[in-house]
Amino acid sequence: MAASEESCDENPDFAVICSFIEKFGDECGVNVTIPCLQQMLEDTKNVHEDLAELHIHLLRRGRKRVTKERWEKCLIKFCHEYSSVDAWELERFGYKKAKLSVKLEVLKRLLELQFDSNVKFKTEVNKHDARSLRIPPIGRDIDGQIYWYQLDKDCNMRLYRQGVDDEESTWQLVCS
């Protein structure tokens, strides 16, 4: 169940999702700003209609049959394809009360599904050079930490720092 103090700022999957939207949002039909998406995902009192529509849109583009009334059931079925734990979380608590990390994982997987199942999207992506598809970091500091920059269509900016540790990579929002 989602904790009220959970924040997208602390989860690198949110940055991955925002990067996908920045790079492929137009080709995929996903146009949402960073603050709007963050607010909708972190809300544990309501499932915003636009967020439900986003999931339905991505499920349909990924060749899944879904209706507005049964989108959460379809999402659970989709989750079973990659994680019974995420599917259990959604079944038990519902999307609204699910952990933020589960919501982010589900959304990230739905976006990744577009590469495999959305023919129109794949055709557009395949027109690009492989190097142009990856968003490069903006630089490194003297300690080897990597910096990533995001800017959405409404000029909302985020700067992340990725620490390169021997055991585990750390991820931190520096400013937004």
Contacts in CASP RR format, 6 or more apart in sequence:
PFRMAT RR
TARGET T0000
AUTHOR 0000-0000-0000
METHOD contacts of the structure
MODEL  1
MAASEESCDENPDFAVICSFIEKFGDECGVNVTIPCLQQMLEDTKNVHED
LAELHIHLLRRGRKRVTKERWEKCLIKFCHEYSSVDAWELERFGYKKAKL
SVKLEVLKRLLELQFDSNVKFKTEVNKHDARSLRIPPIGRDIDGQIYWYQ
LDKDCNMRLYRQGVDDEESTWQLVCS
1 93 0 8 1.000
1 97 0 8 1.000
1 98 0 8 1.000
1 99 0 8 1.000
2 44 0 8 1.000
2 93 0 8 1.000
2 97 0 8 1.000
2 98 0 8 1.000
2 99 0 8 1.000
2 100 0 8 1.000
2 103 0 8 1.000
3 99 0 8 1.000
3 100 0 8 1.000
4 44 0 8 1.000
6 42 0 8 1.000
6 99 0 8 1.000
6 100 0 8 1.000
6 101 0 8 1.000
7 42 0 8 1.000
7 100 0 8 1.000
8 14 0 8 1.000
8 37 0 8 1.000
8 38 0 8 1.000
8 41 0 8 1.000
8 42 0 8 1.000
8 100 0 8 1.000
8 104 0 8 1.000
9 38 0 8 1.000
9 173 0 8 1.000
9 176 0 8 1.000
10 171 0 8 1.000
10 173 0 8 1.000
11 100 0 8 1.000
11 101 0 8 1.000
11 104 0 8 1.000
11 171 0 8 1.000
12 160 0 8 1.000
12 162 0 8 1.000
12 171 0 8 1.000
13 101 0 8 1.000
13 104 0 8 1.000
13 105 0 8 1.000
13 107 0 8 1.000
13 108 0 8 1.000
14 38 0 8 1.000
14 41 0 8 1.000
14 104 0 8 1.000
15 148 0 8 1.000
15 150 0 8 1.000
15 158 0 8 1.000
15 160 0 8 1.000
15 171 0 8 1.000
16 108 0 8 1.000
17 37 0 8 1.000
17 104 0 8 1.000
17 107 0 8 1.000
17 108 0 8 1.000
17 111 0 8 1.000
18 34 0 8 1.000
18 37 0 8 1.000
18 150 0 8 1.000
18 152 0 8 1.000
18 158 0 8 1.000
19 135 0 8 1.000
19 148 0 8 1.000
19 150 0 8 1.000
20 28 0 8 1.000
20 30 0 8 1.000
20 108 0 8 1.000
20 111 0 8 1.000
21 30 0 8 1.000
21 31 0 8 1.000
21 32 0 8 1.000
21 37 0 8 1.000
21 111 0 8 1.000
21 152 0 8 1.000
22 135 0 8 1.000
22 150 0 8 1.000
22 151 0 8 1.000
22 152 0 8 1.000
23 133 0 8 1.000
23 135 0 8 1.000
24 30 0 8 1.000
24 111 0 8 1.000
24 114 0 8 1.000
24 121 0 8 1.000
24 125 0 8 1.000
25 31 0 8 1.000
27 121 0 8 1.000
27 124 0 8 1.000
27 125 0 8 1.000
28 58 0 8 1.000
28 61 0 8 1.000
28 111 0 8 1.000
28 114 0 8 1.000
28 118 0 8 1.000
28 121 0 8 1.000
29 57 0 8 1.000
30 54 0 8 1.000
30 57 0 8 1.000
30 58 0 8 1.000
30 111 0 8 1.000
31 153 0 8 1.000
32 50 0 8 1.000
32 54 0 8 1.000
33 152 0 8 1.000
33 153 0 8 1.000
33 154 0 8 1.000
33 156 0 8 1.000
34 150 0 8 1.000
34 152 0 8 1.000
34 156 0 8 1.000
34 158 0 8 1.000
34 176 0 8 1.000
35 156 0 8 1.000
36 50 0 8 1.000
37 51 0 8 1.000
39 48 0 8 1.000
40 48 0 8 1.000
40 50 0 8 1.000
40 51 0 8 1.000
41 51 0 8 1.000
41 100 0 8 1.000
41 103 0 8 1.000
41 104 0 8 1.000
41 107 0 8 1.000
42 100 0 8 1.000
43 96 0 8 1.000
44 96 0 8 1.000
44 97 0 8 1.000
45 96 0 8 1.000
46 96 0 8 1.000
47 95 0 8 1.000
47 96 0 8 1.000
52 68 0 8 1.000
52 71 0 8 1.000
54 107 0 8 1.000
55 71 0 8 1.000
55 75 0 8 1.000
55 106 0 8 1.000
55 107 0 8 1.000
55 110 0 8 1.000
56 66 0 8 1.000
56 68 0 8 1.000
56 71 0 8 1.000
58 107 0 8 1.000
58 110 0 8 1.000
58 111 0 8 1.000
58 113 0 8 1.000
58 114 0 8 1.000
59 66 0 8 1.000
59 71 0 8 1.000
59 74 0 8 1.000
59 75 0 8 1.000
59 78 0 8 1.000
59 110 0 8 1.000
60 66 0 8 1.000
61 114 0 8 1.000
61 117 0 8 1.000
61 118 0 8 1.000
61 120 0 8 1.000
61 121 0 8 1.000
62 110 0 8 1.000
62 113 0 8 1.000
62 114 0 8 1.000
62 116 0 8 1.000
62 117 0 8 1.000
62 118 0 8 1.000
63 117 0 8 1.000
63 118 0 8 1.000
64 74 0 8 1.000
64 78 0 8 1.000
65 74 0 8 1.000
66 74 0 8 1.000
67 74 0 8 1.000
72 90 0 8 1.000
72 94 0 8 1.000
72 95 0 8 1.000
75 90 0 8 1.000
75 95 0 8 1.000
75 106 0 8 1.000
76 87 0 8 1.000
76 90 0 8 1.000
76 91 0 8 1.000
77 87 0 8 1.000
78 106 0 8 1.000
78 109 0 8 1.000
78 110 0 8 1.000
78 113 0 8 1.000
79 86 0 8 1.000
79 87 0 8 1.000
79 90 0 8 1.000
79 106 0 8 1.000
79 109 0 8 1.000
80 87 0 8 1.000
82 109 0 8 1.000
83 105 0 8 1.000
86 102 0 8 1.000
86 105 0 8 1.000
86 106 0 8 1.000
89 98 0 8 1.000
89 99 0 8 1.000
89 102 0 8 1.000
90 98 0 8 1.000
90 102 0 8 1.000
90 106 0 8 1.000
95 103 0 8 1.000
114 121 0 8 1.000
114 122 0 8 1.000
115 121 0 8 1.000
115 122 0 8 1.000
115 125 0 8 1.000
116 122 0 8 1.000
125 133 0 8 1.000
135 148 0 8 1.000
137 146 0 8 1.000
137 147 0 8 1.000
137 148 0 8 1.000
137 162 0 8 1.000
138 147 0 8 1.000
138 148 0 8 1.000
138 149 0 8 1.000
139 146 0 8 1.000
139 147 0 8 1.000
140 146 0 8 1.000
140 147 0 8 1.000
141 147 0 8 1.000
143 163 0 8 1.000
144 163 0 8 1.000
144 164 0 8 1.000
145 161 0 8 1.000
145 162 0 8 1.000
145 163 0 8 1.000
145 164 0 8 1.000
146 161 0 8 1.000
146 162 0 8 1.000
146 163 0 8 1.000
146 164 0 8 1.000
147 159 0 8 1.000
147 160 0 8 1.000
147 161 0 8 1.000
147 162 0 8 1.000
147 174 0 8 1.000
148 159 0 8 1.000
148 160 0 8 1.000
148 161 0 8 1.000
148 162 0 8 1.000
149 157 0 8 1.000
149 158 0 8 1.000
149 159 0 8 1.000
149 160 0 8 1.000
150 157 0 8 1.000
150 158 0 8 1.000
150 159 0 8 1.000
150 160 0 8 1.000
151 157 0 8 1.000
156 176 0 8 1.000
157 175 0 8 1.000
157 176 0 8 1.000
158 173 0 8 1.000
158 175 0 8 1.000
158 176 0 8 1.000
159 173 0 8 1.000
159 174 0 8 1.000
159 175 0 8 1.000
159 176 0 8 1.000
160 171 0 8 1.000
160 172 0 8 1.000
160 173 0 8 1.000
160 174 0 8 1.000
161 171 0 8 1.000
161 172 0 8 1.000
161 174 0 8 1.000
162 169 0 8 1.000
162 170 0 8 1.000
162 171 0 8 1.000
162 172 0 8 1.000
163 169 0 8 1.000
163 170 0 8 1.000
163 171 0 8 1.000
163 172 0 8 1.000
END
